[in-house]
């Protein structure tokens, strides 16, 4: 597998321009984030919205994705809480990339 540069994937903000957006509906928060993301430059990128697929599974198996986060779009934002979402991780990802992180 060829080395790929690291990216920072931004998926959410708790506040934007001093305005607390945690209690807004997910769709409203996402629209604000998409607007802000228009100004993002490498290595910052907007976390894409995806549907479960064989391609995502293959990307995890190939080592290109550490994992994916599954969220209930109707769930309220909860700081620090994982209620309403799950992360599915590739068990082999860290082992494949251990040298990149000096572990």
Secondary structure, 3 states (H helix, E strand, C coil): CCCCCCCEEECCCCEECCEECCCCCHHHHHHHHHHHHCCCCCCEEECCCCCCCHHHHHHHHCCCCCEEEEECCCCCCCCCCCCCEEEEECCCHHHHHHHHHCC
